[in-house]
């Protein structure tokens, strides 16, 4: 029986787009990359081959749980390395905790519980969507999207965001029980009750894992990191930019795809140590 559980954010934590790779070495010295996401025939996300091998080893020893703000359909494009061909993580969390997948299938009890928390704890989604439509200038907003009828996000030209705009949006949303996160070119508005940490706690309850580890880079990952016994954050991202950390969180200096590899390496070492102690 697996005693450890590893819950990791995906984008800019475990997997990286071309924009986020941050390869600061000569091309001939760049690590070999493995594509882990293809959409419309194009490779979108990558890990180093070493990170992929480490992750496969990790999945043999621990429950590996992808935890992402992606919608279910966006998550299903990702093909993570595992202990065998065609491996599907037994548990996965999508839509920032809105969906709990069990063997790839949404858990209806969790969906019902999530919906009840949202209905009781925050302003309705249409109110937030309407506000975003008013305050997001088309000059620097490329897309406005609603994700699985749970939250909303914008794709923006980050460098052109007006001074103070993000702070004003954060304040407006906070008054209505919503949180705001800026990740790369995306501005997320997410109901506070929609929580990666709450979903992780449910998976821990179901698996009975004794040792829980997590990783993430954004404000929406903070509760995920704090729910675990120990967490890791890379040297880039929203949490690093604000200097966020906690006593149980390791703040790495590595950035980009190298940080993803280091996260998997350190967690695997911790899982192996825990397994030795248990034995």
N, C-alpha and C positions, 0 to 999 in steps of 0.2 A: 504494500500500500504506500502511495506517495505521501510523504509527510510535509512537503513544501509546496507552496503555491507562488507563482510569479505572475503578477499582473502588470502589463506594460502598455502604455500609450503607443500608438503606431507612428504617425507622421512627425518627423523631426525628433523622434526618440529612438524608435527601433528601425524605421524605414525612412528613406530620404528621396525626395525628388531631385531632378537635376539642379534646380535652383538652390537646394539646401545642402548639397554634398559638401561644400566648403573644402575642396581639395586644394591645399596650399603647398603642394610638392610638385616638382617637375613631372610632366606627363609620363615619362618613362618610369617614374618611381611611384606612380599612383597605384593604390590597391586594386586588385581585381574585384569587379563588382558583379553581383548577381541580381538580375531583374526579378522583383517579387510582385509586380503589378503591371498588367497590360490592359489597355483600354483602347478600343477602336484600332487595334493592331500596333499601338505604340507603347513602348516601355515607359512607365511613369515613375516607378519607385524602385529603390535599390537598397541592398545591404552589401557590405563587403563579403567576399566568399568565406573569409575567416569567421565573421559574425554569424553567417548562415550555418557553418559547421558547429559553432558553439551553441547556437540556438537548438539545433537538432539534438545535441547532447543534453541540453537542459530539459528538453521535452521528454527525454527518457527517464529523467530523475524526478521531475516536478510537474505539477499542473501548470501549464503555460496558458495564460488567459489574455488575449488581446483586449484592450479596453480603449475605445476610440470615440471621438465625436462624430466620426463618419456615419452616414446613414447605413442601413443594412445593405442596400445595393452597392454603395461605394465600398463597404468593407468586403463584400463578396468578390470584388476584383482582386483582392490581395491573396497571394498564394505563399504563405509562410513555409519555410523549411521545417520539417519535422522528422520524427524518428523513422518514418516510412513514406513511400511515395503516396501522394494523394491524401496526406494527413490533414484532418480537420480538427482544430482545437475543440475538445469536448465542451468547453465553455468559452463564450466570447460576449463582450459588452459593446453595443453600438449606440449611436445617438446620445452620447454622454450619459449613459445609464438608462435610457428610455427603453432599450431592448436588451434582454438577456437571451442569448442563443444557447441552446443545449443540443449538442451534436448538429449544429447548423440550423436548428429550428427555433423560432421565437417561443419563449415561454409565456403562455397566456395569463397565468396567475401573476407573473411579474408585471406584465403590461397593465393589468387591471389595477394592481397596487400603485403603480407609477401614475396612472391617470387620476386616481383618487387623491394622491398627494398634490398633483398639479392643480386640480380643481379647487382644493382647499387652501393652497398656500401662496398663490401669486396671481397677478393680473393675467387676463386671457391673452393667448397668442395674437389674435387679430388686432388688439390694441397696440401691441409692440410693433407688429408688421406695419401698421398704419403710420406710427411715429417714425420708423426707419424710412418709409417712403417720403416723408416730409423733410427729414433732416439730412438725408444722404443726397448730396448734389450729384446729378448725372455727369458733371464735368470730371469727377474723380471716382465715381462708382461704376464699375463695369457690370456687376450683376447683383440682384437681390434674390435671395432664395429662402424657401421654407423647407425645413428638413423633417420629414416623416410626421408632419403636423405636430411637432414638439417644440421646435425652436427656430430661430431665423438667423441668417448671416448675410453679410455683404462681401463682395470681392471688390477691393478698392485699390487705387493707386496710392500706396502708403505714403510716399514722399509728399503727396499733395494734400493730405489731410490737414484741415485748418487747425491752427493752434487753439487748444482748448476744446476742440470738438469732441474728442474721445472722453475727456473728463466730464463734459456736460452729459454725454450719453450714459456714462457710468452712473452718474448721480440720478438721472431720470429713471433708469432701469432699477436702481437700488430701491427707490421709493415704492416700486411696484413688485418687489420680490424677485427681480431678475439680476443676473450677473452679466458682465461684458468682458470679453477676452479678445485681444488682438494677437493673431497668430499669422506671421508672414503677411500675406495680402488679404487675409480674411478677418473680418470683425464679427464675432459671434455674440448674439444676445440669447442667453439661455436661462430658463427658469431656475431659481436657486434650488428647488426641491429635486431637480433633475441632476443626479449626483453620481459620478463615477465611484466615489467612496462607498455609497450605499449599495451599489451593485456589487462591488467587490466584497463587502461584508456578507451579502447573500450567497455569493459563490463560496466563500470561506465556510459559511454555515453548512452548505450542502456537501462540501468535500470533506469537512472535518480537518483541514490542513492545520498543522501545528506551527508552521513557520511561514510567514507571509512577507513577500518582497514585492516592491513596485518600482516603476520608473515613469517619469513624465517631464515635460518641459514647459507647460503652460499653466496659467492661472486655473484653468479647468482641471488640472491634474493635482492641484495642491491637496485636496481632500483624499485623493487616491494615495498620495505619498504618505499622508498622515494616518491613514487607515491601516497601513502595513506595519510590520515590526521594524522594517528598515526600507528606505527608499533611495533612489538615485535620480539626480537631475543633471543634464548635460551643461556644458559651459556656454550654451547659446539658449535663446528662447526667452519667453516672457518672464519666467521665474528668475533666470540668470540676470536679465536686464534690470530687474527690480531688486536684485540682491536677496531674494527670498530663500530662506533655508529653515531648517528645524534640527533639533538635537538628533533625531533619528534619520536624517537625510544626508547622504553624501553628495556634495556639490563638486562635480568634475570640472576640470579645466579644459578638457578636450571639447572640440566643437565639430559639427557636421557628422558625416558618416563615421568618422573615427570615434566620436563619442558613442554612437550606437554600438560599435564593436566593444568598446571598453565597458559599457553598461552590462552587456551580456556576459563578458568575461568575469567581471566582479561578482555578478549575481551567481553565476555557475560555481565560482569558488566558494561562495557562502553556502550554496545548496549542498555541495559536496562535503563541506565541513560539518554541516548539520546532520547529514546522513551518517557520517563517521561517528559523531557523538551519539546518535541514536542507537547505532549498532553496539 
